[in-house]
C-alpha cells in the first residue's frame, strides 16, 4: 500500500515556474515507478512524466518535454515535478501516481494522490 500527497500547486503567470512535490508513505517507495498526470476541466486525465525506481530513467509527454523535469529522492520518499516556462494550457489538476512499470497510461497506475491545482494566467 502506498499513500500519496501532492503539494506545491498554485497560481502563476505564463512563463513562470512551479515545483510540485509528492510525498509517499510506506516502505515500498523505492520499489515503485512514479508518475505525474494532469486533468483539465472537461478533459481526460493525461500523462505528463514518469521516472523509474532507481536508475532515474524518465519519460515525458511531448507537450512538456524541455520544460518539465521529474525527479525523485528515495531517501525522502518524495517525487518532484519542476515546471518551467509554464503556459496557460498547462492549467490542470496535477496528480502523482505509483506503478509497477514505466507506463504512460493512467490505468497502469495503482495508487493516486488527491491532486493539486495548477493555474497559469496569461
C-alpha positions as CSV (number, residue, x, y, z in Angstrom):
1,X,0.0,0.0,0.0
2,X,1.3,3.5,-1.0
3,X,-0.4,6.7,0.1
4,X,0.5,9.8,-1.9
5,X,0.1,13.5,-1.0
6,X,0.8,16.3,-3.5
7,X,1.7,19.8,-2.7
8,X,3.1,22.9,-4.4
9,X,0.4,23.9,-6.7
10,X,-0.9,27.4,-7.1
11,X,-1.4,30.4,-9.4
12,X,1.4,31.6,-11.6
13,X,1.8,33.8,-14.6
14,X,2.7,32.5,-18.0
15,X,6.4,32.0,-18.3
16,X,6.7,31.3,-14.6
17,X,7.8,28.2,-12.7
18,X,6.3,25.9,-10.0
19,X,7.7,22.9,-8.3
20,X,5.3,20.2,-7.3
21,X,6.1,17.6,-4.6
22,X,4.5,14.3,-3.9
23,X,5.2,12.6,-0.5
24,X,4.7,8.9,-0.3
25,X,4.1,6.8,2.8
26,X,5.2,3.2,3.3
27,X,8.5,1.4,2.9
28,X,7.9,0.4,-0.7
29,X,8.5,3.8,-2.3
30,X,11.9,2.8,-3.8
31,X,10.2,-0.2,-5.4
32,X,7.6,1.7,-7.4
33,X,7.7,3.7,-10.5
34,X,6.3,7.2,-10.0
35,X,4.4,9.3,-12.5
36,X,2.7,12.7,-12.9
37,X,-0.6,13.2,-14.7
38,X,-2.9,16.1,-15.1
39,X,-6.5,16.7,-15.8
40,X,-8.1,19.9,-17.1
41,X,-11.8,20.6,-16.8
42,X,-13.8,18.6,-19.3
43,X,-10.7,16.7,-20.5
44,X,-9.4,13.2,-19.8
45,X,-6.5,12.6,-17.4
46,X,-3.3,12.8,-19.4
47,X,0.3,11.6,-18.9
48,X,2.9,14.2,-18.0
49,X,6.1,12.3,-16.9
50,X,7.3,9.2,-15.2
51,X,10.5,8.1,-13.5
52,X,11.9,4.7,-12.8
53,X,12.7,3.2,-9.4
54,X,16.5,3.6,-9.1
55,X,18.2,4.4,-12.4
56,X,16.4,7.7,-12.9
57,X,15.1,6.8,-16.4
58,X,12.5,9.3,-17.4
59,X,9.8,9.6,-20.0
60,X,7.9,12.9,-20.8
61,X,4.9,13.8,-22.8
62,X,5.8,15.8,-25.9
63,X,3.8,18.7,-24.6
64,X,6.1,19.2,-21.6
65,X,9.4,18.0,-22.9
66,X,12.2,20.5,-22.3
67,X,10.1,22.5,-19.8
68,X,9.2,20.0,-17.1
69,X,11.6,17.8,-15.1
70,X,10.6,14.9,-12.9
71,X,12.9,13.7,-10.2
72,X,12.8,11.6,-7.0
73,X,14.5,11.3,-3.7
74,X,14.1,7.8,-2.4
75,X,15.6,8.7,1.0
76,X,12.8,11.2,1.4
77,X,10.0,9.1,-0.2
78,X,9.3,12.1,-2.5
79,X,8.9,12.7,-6.2
80,X,9.1,16.2,-7.7
81,X,7.9,17.9,-10.9
82,X,9.8,21.1,-11.7
83,X,7.7,23.1,-14.2
84,X,9.3,25.9,-16.1
85,X,8.1,28.2,-18.9
86,X,4.5,27.5,-17.9
87,X,1.7,28.1,-20.4
88,X,-2.0,28.7,-19.8
89,X,-2.6,25.3,-21.4
90,X,-0.7,23.7,-18.5
91,X,-3.6,24.7,-16.2
92,X,-5.0,21.5,-14.6
93,X,-5.2,19.4,-11.5
94,X,-1.9,17.5,-11.2
95,X,-1.8,14.1,-9.8
96,X,1.1,11.9,-8.8
97,X,0.7,8.1,-9.0
98,X,2.6,4.9,-8.4
99,X,3.0,1.9,-10.8
100,X,5.0,-1.3,-11.1
101,X,6.3,-0.3,-14.5
102,X,7.4,2.7,-16.6
103,X,4.0,3.4,-18.1
104,X,2.1,6.3,-19.7
105,X,-1.5,5.1,-19.3
106,X,-3.4,6.1,-16.2
107,X,-4.9,2.6,-15.9
108,X,-1.4,1.2,-15.4
109,X,-1.0,3.1,-12.1
110,X,-2.3,1.5,-8.9
111,X,-2.1,4.4,-6.4
112,X,-3.0,8.0,-6.7
113,X,-2.8,11.2,-4.8
114,X,-5.7,13.6,-4.3
115,X,-4.2,16.2,-6.8
116,X,-3.0,19.8,-6.6
117,X,-4.4,22.6,-8.7
118,X,-2.0,24.5,-11.0
119,X,-3.4,27.6,-12.7
120,X,-1.4,29.6,-15.3
121,X,-2.7,33.0,-16.1
122,X,-2.0,34.7,-19.5
